[in-house]
Amino acid sequence: MKAKIIITPKKAVFDPQGKTVQNALEHMGHTGIQGVHVGKYIEIDLEDGDQEAARKKIDEACHKFLSNPVIEEYQLEIE
């Protein structure tokens, strides 16, 4: 199994990396960009087994270690 995690800043949190990328894209002539959010993508290889148990385990890791729940949100997918 594989866990795929996408971590991004919450919409209400200022994202300086995203703003820098947005400014650079506009400077390069790309128009119409309303916002850019820079995040993290993590893949974790898991032993085959109970998918629901794996989801709970990785969800806990995301909440306690991989993301900062105060300023970030995450999406978790188990394949």
N, C-alpha and C positions, 0 to 999 in steps of 0.2 A: 504494500500500500504506500501511498505517497500523500503527504499533507502539503497543501499549497496555501500560503498565507500572504495576503496583501495588506500592508499597514500604511495608512495615510493620515495626515493631520486632520483633525476635525475641522469642519467648515468655518467655525467661529474663531479658530486659532490662526494668527498671522503666520504665513509660511515664507520666510525670507528666501529660501532656495527656490521655491516656486516663483516668487516675484522676480528673482534674478533671471531665471529661465524665460519667463514671460517677456521681460524687458529685452533680453538678447534676441528672442524670436521677432519681436516688433522691430528692433534695430536692423535685423536682416531682411525686413520687408514683409514678414508674415503678418497679415492684418486679421482682424476679427476675433482675436484670442481674448476671451473674457476672463480667464484665470488658469493658472497652472498649479498643480499640487504635486510635490515630489515626495515619494514614499519609499518603502522597502518591499522587496519580494523575497520570500523565504520558502524553500522546499525542504521537507524533512522526509527521508525514507523511513518507513515503518515496517515492522514485521507483519506478515499477513495474520489476520485474526478478526476479532470483533470490531467492526467499523465504528459502532456507536461508542464503545469504550475508548477507542483511539481518539475519537472526536472530543470526548470529555477531557481526556488527558492533555491533548494539544491545546484545547480551548483554555484550560487552566494555565498552561505555560505561556500562552499569548497574553492572557490577562495579567499574570504575575511577573513575567520576565521579558518577553519578546516585544511588547508594546508598553507605552505609557498611557493608561486608560484616561488620564486627566486631559491629555492633549491629542491623543491618537485614537483612531478606530481601526478595526481590522475585519477582514473577511477571511473565512477559513473554509477550505474545500478538501475533502478526503476522497481520494480515488483508489 
